[in-house]
């Protein structure tokens, strides 16, 4: 095989490897974007769960009139539990 043909073959192999590298990089970016979207969706779902729980807890406290008493001279004085 002549030097010219060897050089041409090497160039073709290099171009093929460059294309494969570009495809691999694009796949990495796609996977990274998908992971970021899935992570954001999971965090949003967890926040919604926590907010729902807090809402239910607040409703429970409001309906039950939850209070606690302090050991003092007058234990009949309630201290309301505040949730912010």
Gaussian input, Z-matrix of N, CA and C with variables (Angstrom, degrees):
# hf/3-21g

backbone

0 1
 N
 C     1     B1
 C     2     B2     1     A1
 N     3     B3     2     A2     1     D1
 C     4     B4     3     A3     2     D2
 C     5     B5     4     A4     3     D3
 N     6     B6     5     A5     4     D4
 C     7     B7     6     A6     5     D5
 C     8     B8     7     A7     6     D6
 N     9     B9     8     A8     7     D7
 C    10    B10     9     A9     8     D8
 C    11    B11    10    A10     9     D9
 N    12    B12    11    A11    10    D10
 C    13    B13    12    A12    11    D11
 C    14    B14    13    A13    12    D12
 N    15    B15    14    A14    13    D13
 C    16    B16    15    A15    14    D14
 C    17    B17    16    A16    15    D15
 N    18    B18    17    A17    16    D16
 C    19    B19    18    A18    17    D17
 C    20    B20    19    A19    18    D18
 N    21    B21    20    A20    19    D19
 C    22    B22    21    A21    20    D20
 C    23    B23    22    A22    21    D21
 N    24    B24    23    A23    22    D22
 C    25    B25    24    A24    23    D23
 C    26    B26    25    A25    24    D24
 N    27    B27    26    A26    25    D25
 C    28    B28    27    A27    26    D26
 C    29    B29    28    A28    27    D27
 N    30    B30    29    A29    28    D28
 C    31    B31    30    A30    29    D29
 C    32    B32    31    A31    30    D30
 N    33    B33    32    A32    31    D31
 C    34    B34    33    A33    32    D32
 C    35    B35    34    A34    33    D33
 N    36    B36    35    A35    34    D34
 C    37    B37    36    A36    35    D35
 C    38    B38    37    A37    36    D36
 N    39    B39    38    A38    37    D37
 C    40    B40    39    A39    38    D38
 C    41    B41    40    A40    39    D39
 N    42    B42    41    A41    40    D40
 C    43    B43    42    A42    41    D41
 C    44    B44    43    A43    42    D42
 N    45    B45    44    A44    43    D43
 C    46    B46    45    A45    44    D44
 C    47    B47    46    A46    45    D45
 N    48    B48    47    A47    46    D46
 C    49    B49    48    A48    47    D47
 C    50    B50    49    A49    48    D48
 N    51    B51    50    A50    49    D49
 C    52    B52    51    A51    50    D50
 C    53    B53    52    A52    51    D51
 N    54    B54    53    A53    52    D52
 C    55    B55    54    A54    53    D53
 C    56    B56    55    A55    54    D54
 N    57    B57    56    A56    55    D55
 C    58    B58    57    A57    56    D56
 C    59    B59    58    A58    57    D57
 N    60    B60    59    A59    58    D58
 C    61    B61    60    A60    59    D59
 C    62    B62    61    A61    60    D60
 N    63    B63    62    A62    61    D61
 C    64    B64    63    A63    62    D62
 C    65    B65    64    A64    63    D63
 N    66    B66    65    A65    64    D64
 C    67    B67    66    A66    65    D65
 C    68    B68    67    A67    66    D66
 N    69    B69    68    A68    67    D67
 C    70    B70    69    A69    68    D68
 C    71    B71    70    A70    69    D69
 N    72    B72    71    A71    70    D70
 C    73    B73    72    A72    71    D71
 C    74    B74    73    A73    72    D72
 N    75    B75    74    A74    73    D73
 C    76    B76    75    A75    74    D74
 C    77    B77    76    A76    75    D75
 N    78    B78    77    A77    76    D76
 C    79    B79    78    A78    77    D77
 C    80    B80    79    A79    78    D78
 N    81    B81    80    A80    79    D79
 C    82    B82    81    A81    80    D80
 C    83    B83    82    A82    81    D81
 N    84    B84    83    A83    82    D82
 C    85    B85    84    A84    83    D83
 C    86    B86    85    A85    84    D84
 N    87    B87    86    A86    85    D85
 C    88    B88    87    A87    86    D86
 C    89    B89    88    A88    87    D87
 N    90    B90    89    A89    88    D88
 C    91    B91    90    A90    89    D89
 C    92    B92    91    A91    90    D90
 N    93    B93    92    A92    91    D91
 C    94    B94    93    A93    92    D92
 C    95    B95    94    A94    93    D93
 N    96    B96    95    A95    94    D94
 C    97    B97    96    A96    95    D95
 C    98    B98    97    A97    96    D96
 N    99    B99    98    A98    97    D97
 C   100   B100    99    A99    98    D98
 C   101   B101   100   A100    99    D99
 N   102   B102   101   A101   100   D100
 C   103   B103   102   A102   101   D101
 C   104   B104   103   A103   102   D102
 N   105   B105   104   A104   103   D103
 C   106   B106   105   A105   104   D104
 C   107   B107   106   A106   105   D105
 N   108   B108   107   A107   106   D106
 C   109   B109   108   A108   107   D107
 C   110   B110   109   A109   108   D108
 N   111   B111   110   A110   109   D109
 C   112   B112   111   A111   110   D110
 C   113   B113   112   A112   111   D111
 N   114   B114   113   A113   112   D112
 C   115   B115   114   A114   113   D113
 C   116   B116   115   A115   114   D114
 N   117   B117   116   A116   115   D115
 C   118   B118   117   A117   116   D116
 C   119   B119   118   A118   117   D117
 N   120   B120   119   A119   118   D118
 C   121   B121   120   A120   119   D119
 C   122   B122   121   A121   120   D120
 N   123   B123   122   A122   121   D121
 C   124   B124   123   A123   122   D122
 C   125   B125   124   A124   123   D123
 N   126   B126   125   A125   124   D124
 C   127   B127   126   A126   125   D125
 C   128   B128   127   A127   126   D126
 N   129   B129   128   A128   127   D127
 C   130   B130   129   A129   128   D128
 C   131   B131   130   A130   129   D129
 N   132   B132   131   A131   130   D130
 C   133   B133   132   A132   131   D131
 C   134   B134   133   A133   132   D132
 N   135   B135   134   A134   133   D133
 C   136   B136   135   A135   134   D134
 C   137   B137   136   A136   135   D135
 N   138   B138   137   A137   136   D136
 C   139   B139   138   A138   137   D137
 C   140   B140   139   A139   138   D138
 N   141   B141   140   A140   139   D139
 C   142   B142   141   A141   140   D140
 C   143   B143   142   A142   141   D141
 N   144   B144   143   A143   142   D142
 C   145   B145   144   A144   143   D143
 C   146   B146   145   A145   144   D144
 N   147   B147   146   A146   145   D145
 C   148   B148   147   A147   146   D146
 C   149   B149   148   A148   147   D147
 N   150   B150   149   A149   148   D148
 C   151   B151   150   A150   149   D149
 C   152   B152   151   A151   150   D150
 N   153   B153   152   A152   151   D151
 C   154   B154   153   A153   152   D152
 C   155   B155   154   A154   153   D153
 N   156   B156   155   A155   154   D154
 C   157   B157   156   A156   155   D155
 C   158   B158   157   A157   156   D156
 N   159   B159   158   A158   157   D157
 C   160   B160   159   A159   158   D158
 C   161   B161   160   A160   159   D159
 N   162   B162   161   A161   160   D160
 C   163   B163   162   A162   161   D161
 C   164   B164   163   A163   162   D162
 N   165   B165   164   A164   163   D163
 C   166   B166   165   A165   164   D164
 C   167   B167   166   A166   165   D165
 N   168   B168   167   A167   166   D166
 C   169   B169   168   A168   167   D167
 C   170   B170   169   A169   168   D168
 N   171   B171   170   A170   169   D169
 C   172   B172   171   A171   170   D170
 C   173   B173   172   A172   171   D171
 N   174   B174   173   A173   172   D172
 C   175   B175   174   A174   173   D173
 C   176   B176   175   A175   174   D174
 N   177   B177   176   A176   175   D175
 C   178   B178   177   A177   176   D176
 C   179   B179   178   A178   177   D177
 N   180   B180   179   A179   178   D178
 C   181   B181   180   A180   179   D179
 C   182   B182   181   A181   180   D180
 N   183   B183   182   A182   181   D181
 C   184   B184   183   A183   182   D182
 C   185   B185   184   A184   183   D183
 N   186   B186   185   A185   184   D184
 C   187   B187   186   A186   185   D185
 C   188   B188   187   A187   186   D186
 N   189   B189   188   A188   187   D187
 C   190   B190   189   A189   188   D188
 C   191   B191   190   A190   189   D189
 N   192   B192   191   A191   190   D190
 C   193   B193   192   A192   191   D191
 C   194   B194   193   A193   192   D192
 N   195   B195   194   A194   193   D193
 C   196   B196   195   A195   194   D194
 C   197   B197   196   A196   195   D195
 N   198   B198   197   A197   196   D196
 C   199   B199   198   A198   197   D197
 C   200   B200   199   A199   198   D198
 N   201   B201   200   A200   199   D199
 C   202   B202   201   A201   200   D200
 C   203   B203   202   A202   201   D201
 N   204   B204   203   A203   202   D202
 C   205   B205   204   A204   203   D203
 C   206   B206   205   A205   204   D204
 N   207   B207   206   A206   205   D205
 C   208   B208   207   A207   206   D206
 C   209   B209   208   A208   207   D207
 N   210   B210   209   A209   208   D208
 C   211   B211   210   A210   209   D209
 C   212   B212   211   A211   210   D210
 N   213   B213   212   A212   211   D211
 C   214   B214   213   A213   212   D212
 C   215   B215   214   A214   213   D213
 N   216   B216   215   A215   214   D214
 C   217   B217   216   A216   215   D215
 C   218   B218   217   A217   216   D216
 N   219   B219   218   A218   217   D217
 C   220   B220   219   A219   218   D218
 C   221   B221   220   A220   219   D219
 N   222   B222   221   A221   220   D220
 C   223   B223   222   A222   221   D221
 C   224   B224   223   A223   222   D222
 N   225   B225   224   A224   223   D223
 C   226   B226   225   A225   224   D224
 C   227   B227   226   A226   225   D225
 N   228   B228   227   A227   226   D226
 C   229   B229   228   A228   227   D227
 C   230   B230   229   A229   228   D228
 N   231   B231   230   A230   229   D229
 C   232   B232   231   A231   230   D230
 C   233   B233   232   A232   231   D231
 N   234   B234   233   A233   232   D232
 C   235   B235   234   A234   233   D233
 C   236   B236   235   A235   234   D234
 N   237   B237   236   A236   235   D235
 C   238   B238   237   A237   236   D236
 C   239   B239   238   A238   237   D237
 N   240   B240   239   A239   238   D238
 C   241   B241   240   A240   239   D239
 C   242   B242   241   A241   240   D240
 N   243   B243   242   A242   241   D241
 C   244   B244   243   A243   242   D242
 C   245   B245   244   A244   243   D243
 N   246   B246   245   A245   244   D244
 C   247   B247   246   A246   245   D245
 C   248   B248   247   A247   246   D246
 N   249   B249   248   A248   247   D247
 C   250   B250   249   A249   248   D248
 C   251   B251   250   A250   249   D249

   B1=1.4537
   B2=1.5241
   B3=1.3006
   B4=1.4674
   B5=1.5259
   B6=1.2799
   B7=1.4585
   B8=1.5254
   B9=1.3312
   B10=1.4685
   B11=1.5306
   B12=1.3292
   B13=1.4669
   B14=1.5317
   B15=1.3307
   B16=1.4626
   B17=1.5294
   B18=1.3330
   B19=1.4581
   B20=1.5230
   B21=1.3096
   B22=1.4608
   B23=1.5334
   B24=1.3248
   B25=1.4543
   B26=1.5290
   B27=1.3171
   B28=1.4583
   B29=1.5268
   B30=1.3397
   B31=1.4661
   B32=1.5305
   B33=1.3381
   B34=1.4535
   B35=1.5367
   B36=1.3287
   B37=1.4638
   B38=1.5287
   B39=1.3268
   B40=1.4602
   B41=1.5263
   B42=1.3214
   B43=1.4706
   B44=1.5275
   B45=1.3316
   B46=1.4604
   B47=1.5265
   B48=1.3060
   B49=1.4614
   B50=1.5250
   B51=1.3261
   B52=1.4608
   B53=1.5270
   B54=1.3256
   B55=1.4640
   B56=1.5303
   B57=1.3270
   B58=1.4569
   B59=1.5304
   B60=1.3152
   B61=1.4641
   B62=1.5164
   B63=1.3339
   B64=1.4600
   B65=1.5309
   B66=1.3337
   B67=1.4615
   B68=1.5261
   B69=1.3237
   B70=1.4675
   B71=1.5257
   B72=1.3277
   B73=1.4713
   B74=1.5265
   B75=1.3200
   B76=1.4683
   B77=1.5253
   B78=1.3235
   B79=1.4652
   B80=1.5248
   B81=1.3190
   B82=1.4675
   B83=1.5304
   B84=1.3309
   B85=1.4700
   B86=1.5348
   B87=1.3230
   B88=1.4611
   B89=1.5277
   B90=1.3132
   B91=1.4678
   B92=1.5258
   B93=1.3260
   B94=1.4699
   B95=1.5285
   B96=1.3299
   B97=1.4664
   B98=1.5313
   B99=1.3366
   B100=1.4592
   B101=1.5256
   B102=1.3142
   B103=1.4640
   B104=1.5294
   B105=1.3274
   B106=1.4675
   B107=1.5277
   B108=1.3298
   B109=1.4676
   B110=1.5279
   B111=1.3300
   B112=1.4613
   B113=1.5314
   B114=1.3200
   B115=1.4629
   B116=1.5249
   B117=1.3233
   B118=1.4639
   B119=1.5351
   B120=1.3232
   B121=1.4682
   B122=1.5271
   B123=1.3207
   B124=1.4690
   B125=1.5232
   B126=1.3098
   B127=1.4685
   B128=1.5205
   B129=1.3195
   B130=1.4698
   B131=1.5319
   B132=1.3239
   B133=1.4680
   B134=1.5243
   B135=1.3185
   B136=1.4641
   B137=1.5251
   B138=1.3239
   B139=1.4662
   B140=1.5285
   B141=1.3209
   B142=1.4647
   B143=1.5364
   B144=1.3320
   B145=1.4675
   B146=1.5277
   B147=1.3238
   B148=1.4672
   B149=1.5259
   B150=1.3314
   B151=1.4628
   B152=1.5256
   B153=1.3144
   B154=1.4683
   B155=1.5169
   B156=1.3339
   B157=1.4539
   B158=1.5243
   B159=1.3283
   B160=1.4668
   B161=1.5274
   B162=1.3264
   B163=1.4630
   B164=1.5184
   B165=1.3285
   B166=1.4730
   B167=1.5209
   B168=1.3106
   B169=1.4570
   B170=1.5217
   B171=1.3183
   B172=1.4626
   B173=1.5288
   B174=1.3115
   B175=1.4610
   B176=1.5234
   B177=1.3329
   B178=1.4558
   B179=1.5229
   B180=1.3192
   B181=1.4688
   B182=1.5199
   B183=1.3191
   B184=1.4673
   B185=1.5196
   B186=1.3352
   B187=1.4649
   B188=1.5240
   B189=1.2814
   B190=1.4618
   B191=1.5187
   B192=1.3240
   B193=1.4512
   B194=1.5172
   B195=1.3055
   B196=1.4547
   B197=1.5143
   B198=1.2945
   B199=1.4632
   B200=1.5110
   B201=1.2705
   B202=1.4605
   B203=1.5105
   B204=1.2761
   B205=1.4601
   B206=1.5165
   B207=1.3073
   B208=1.4589
   B209=1.5151
   B210=1.3186
   B211=1.4655
   B212=1.5211
   B213=1.2940
   B214=1.4623
   B215=1.5280
   B216=1.2804
   B217=1.4693
   B218=1.5224
   B219=1.3421
   B220=1.4641
   B221=1.5373
   B222=1.3451
   B223=1.4600
   B224=1.5240
   B225=1.2936
   B226=1.4651
   B227=1.5277
   B228=1.3430
   B229=1.4689
   B230=1.5341
   B231=1.3525
   B232=1.4635
   B233=1.5350
   B234=1.2882
   B235=1.4656
   B236=1.5294
   B237=1.3075
   B238=1.4622
   B239=1.5291
   B240=1.3092
   B241=1.4752
   B242=1.5253
   B243=1.3103
   B244=1.4644
   B245=1.5174
   B246=1.3112
   B247=1.4602
   B248=1.5070
   B249=1.2920
   B250=1.4651
   B251=1.5016
   A1=107.83
   A2=115.03
   A3=119.38
   A4=110.80
   A5=114.42
   A6=121.52
   A7=110.13
   A8=115.84
   A9=120.36
   A10=110.65
   A11=117.19
   A12=121.36
   A13=110.79
   A14=116.02
   A15=119.53
   A16=110.89
   A17=115.60
   A18=120.44
   A19=110.74
   A20=116.73
   A21=121.09
   A22=110.34
   A23=117.34
   A24=121.58
   A25=110.99
   A26=117.25
   A27=121.60
   A28=111.59
   A29=116.53
   A30=120.25
   A31=110.94
   A32=116.02
   A33=119.95
   A34=111.29
   A35=115.24
   A36=119.24
   A37=110.62
   A38=116.23
   A39=120.65
   A40=110.67
   A41=117.45
   A42=120.86
   A43=111.03
   A44=116.04
   A45=119.84
   A46=110.45
   A47=117.31
   A48=120.70
   A49=111.04
   A50=117.52
   A51=120.56
   A52=110.48
   A53=116.87
   A54=120.41
   A55=110.80
   A56=116.89
   A57=120.60
   A58=110.65
   A59=116.66
   A60=121.02
   A61=110.53
   A62=117.21
   A63=120.83
   A64=111.33
   A65=116.79
   A66=120.89
   A67=109.55
   A68=117.22
   A69=121.04
   A70=110.68
   A71=117.34
   A72=121.08
   A73=110.27
   A74=117.11
   A75=120.85
   A76=110.29
   A77=117.41
   A78=120.70
   A79=110.91
   A80=116.98
   A81=120.93
   A82=110.12
   A83=116.65
   A84=120.07
   A85=110.80
   A86=116.55
   A87=120.44
   A88=110.79
   A89=116.60
   A90=120.40
   A91=110.45
   A92=116.57
   A93=120.27
   A94=110.75
   A95=117.24
   A96=121.20
   A97=111.34
   A98=116.36
   A99=120.31
   A100=110.80
   A101=116.35
   A102=120.75
   A103=111.08
   A104=116.28
   A105=120.05
   A106=110.22
   A107=117.48
   A108=121.22
   A109=110.80
   A110=117.11
   A111=120.55
   A112=110.88
   A113=116.69
   A114=121.19
   A115=110.70
   A116=116.43
   A117=120.74
   A118=110.32
   A119=117.04
   A120=120.42
   A121=110.56
   A122=117.18
   A123=119.86
   A124=111.19
   A125=116.75
   A126=119.82
   A127=109.90
   A128=116.61
   A129=120.01
   A130=110.79
   A131=116.39
   A132=119.65
   A133=110.88
   A134=117.06
   A135=120.24
   A136=111.11
   A137=116.93
   A138=120.47
   A139=109.95
   A140=116.08
   A141=119.42
   A142=110.65
   A143=116.89
   A144=120.19
   A145=110.74
   A146=116.27
   A147=120.06
   A148=110.48
   A149=116.57
   A150=119.44
   A151=111.51
   A152=116.69
   A153=119.92
   A154=110.61
   A155=116.29
   A156=120.70
   A157=110.81
   A158=116.89
   A159=120.78
   A160=109.80
   A161=116.37
   A162=119.70
   A163=112.20
   A164=116.16
   A165=119.46
   A166=111.09
   A167=116.80
   A168=120.74
   A169=110.53
   A170=116.42
   A171=120.75
   A172=110.20
   A173=117.06
   A174=121.56
   A175=110.25
   A176=115.90
   A177=120.23
   A178=111.05
   A179=115.74
   A180=120.14
   A181=110.33
   A182=116.03
   A183=119.29
   A184=111.54
   A185=116.54
   A186=120.21
   A187=112.15
   A188=116.46
   A189=119.85
   A190=112.57
   A191=117.88
   A192=121.06
   A193=111.13
   A194=115.73
   A195=120.53
   A196=111.45
   A197=115.94
   A198=122.07
   A199=108.58
   A200=116.07
   A201=120.22
   A202=108.45
   A203=115.83
   A204=120.84
   A205=109.30
   A206=115.09
   A207=121.29
   A208=108.49
   A209=115.66
   A210=118.98
   A211=107.93
   A212=115.75
   A213=120.60
   A214=107.75
   A215=115.09
   A216=118.90
   A217=110.72
   A218=117.27
   A219=120.71
   A220=108.47
   A221=118.72
   A222=121.28
   A223=113.63
   A224=118.29
   A225=119.76
   A226=112.25
   A227=117.47
   A228=120.52
   A229=108.73
   A230=117.31
   A231=119.45
   A232=112.23
   A233=114.18
   A234=120.31
   A235=106.21
   A236=116.57
   A237=120.60
   A238=109.04
   A239=115.32
   A240=120.85
   A241=106.58
   A242=115.57
   A243=121.03
   A244=109.61
   A245=116.58
   A246=121.30
   A247=107.52
   A248=114.41
   A249=119.92
   A250=108.21
   D1=134.86
   D2=-177.61
   D3=-75.19
   D4=162.63
   D5=179.73
   D6=-61.76
   D7=-38.54
   D8=179.52
   D9=-61.22
   D10=-43.85
   D11=-179.34
   D12=-68.10
   D13=-38.78
   D14=177.84
   D15=-62.84
   D16=-42.69
   D17=178.79
   D18=-64.52
   D19=-41.31
   D20=178.62
   D21=-63.75
   D22=-42.26
   D23=178.39
   D24=-63.64
   D25=-42.88
   D26=177.91
   D27=-62.12
   D28=-39.61
   D29=178.06
   D30=-63.97
   D31=-41.76
   D32=178.85
   D33=-64.08
   D34=-41.81
   D35=178.43
   D36=-63.97
   D37=-40.27
   D38=178.65
   D39=-63.62
   D40=-44.09
   D41=178.25
   D42=-61.96
   D43=-40.59
   D44=179.09
   D45=-64.62
   D46=-42.71
   D47=178.66
   D48=-65.87
   D49=-37.16
   D50=177.71
   D51=-64.77
   D52=-41.13
   D53=178.33
   D54=-65.03
   D55=-42.34
   D56=178.42
   D57=-63.72
   D58=-37.89
   D59=177.65
   D60=-64.57
   D61=-43.12
   D62=178.88
   D63=-63.12
   D64=-39.58
   D65=177.69
   D66=-64.49
   D67=-44.20
   D68=-179.81
   D69=-62.70
   D70=-41.64
   D71=178.70
   D72=-63.79
   D73=-41.86
   D74=178.47
   D75=-63.19
   D76=-39.15
   D77=178.60
   D78=-65.99
   D79=-39.51
   D80=177.86
   D81=-62.31
   D82=-43.90
   D83=178.81
   D84=-62.99
   D85=-40.52
   D86=179.41
   D87=-63.97
   D88=-45.59
   D89=179.23
   D90=-63.66
   D91=-40.44
   D92=178.59
   D93=-61.98
   D94=-43.28
   D95=178.48
   D96=-64.79
   D97=-41.33
   D98=178.80
   D99=-63.33
   D100=-42.19
   D101=179.15
   D102=-63.55
   D103=-41.49
   D104=178.79
   D105=-63.44
   D106=-41.61
   D107=179.86
   D108=-66.10
   D109=-42.51
   D110=179.01
   D111=-65.41
   D112=-40.62
   D113=178.74
   D114=-62.73
   D115=-45.00
   D116=179.29
   D117=-62.27
   D118=-40.75
   D119=-179.93
   D120=-65.81
   D121=-40.43
   D122=178.86
   D123=-66.06
   D124=-42.25
   D125=178.96
   D126=-63.17
   D127=-43.31
   D128=179.15
   D129=-61.45
   D130=-41.65
   D131=178.87
   D132=-64.42
   D133=-40.53
   D134=178.88
   D135=-65.53
   D136=-40.10
   D137=177.74
   D138=-62.76
   D139=-42.63
   D140=179.37
   D141=-63.79
   D142=-38.60
   D143=177.20
   D144=-62.55
   D145=-44.98
   D146=-179.93
   D147=-63.78
   D148=-43.61
   D149=179.16
   D150=-63.52
   D151=-38.74
   D152=176.89
   D153=-63.47
   D154=-43.07
   D155=178.89
   D156=-62.02
   D157=-45.27
   D158=179.67
   D159=-62.20
   D160=-41.27
   D161=177.74
   D162=-61.92
   D163=-43.55
   D164=177.63
   D165=-65.65
   D166=-40.76
   D167=178.61
   D168=-62.79
   D169=-43.57
   D170=178.79
   D171=-61.57
   D172=-43.12
   D173=178.25
   D174=-61.48
   D175=-44.80
   D176=178.95
   D177=-59.95
   D178=-46.50
   D179=-179.68
   D180=-63.01
   D181=-42.22
   D182=-179.74
   D183=-64.62
   D184=-42.25
   D185=-177.40
   D186=-72.77
   D187=-36.11
   D188=-177.00
   D189=-87.33
   D190=-10.74
   D191=-179.36
   D192=59.19
   D193=45.05
   D194=-176.38
   D195=-61.64
   D196=124.91
   D197=175.64
   D198=-137.46
   D199=164.60
   D200=172.53
   D201=-132.15
   D202=157.68
   D203=-177.68
   D204=-111.62
   D205=146.27
   D206=-179.92
   D207=-101.49
   D208=138.06
   D209=174.21
   D210=-68.73
   D211=108.43
   D212=179.31
   D213=-151.35
   D214=-169.11
   D215=179.00
   D216=-66.35
   D217=-29.77
   D218=-179.94
   D219=-123.25
   D220=87.97
   D221=-177.29
   D222=-69.94
   D223=-2.84
   D224=179.41
   D225=-82.73
   D226=-6.16
   D227=-179.51
   D228=-83.62
   D229=113.54
   D230=-179.67
   D231=-82.13
   D232=150.89
   D233=172.41
   D234=-114.87
   D235=117.40
   D236=-178.70
   D237=-70.67
   D238=142.24
   D239=176.42
   D240=-87.44
   D241=121.47
   D242=179.72
   D243=-102.69
   D244=133.67
   D245=174.38
   D246=-117.32
   D247=124.59
   D248=-178.80
   D249=-103.32

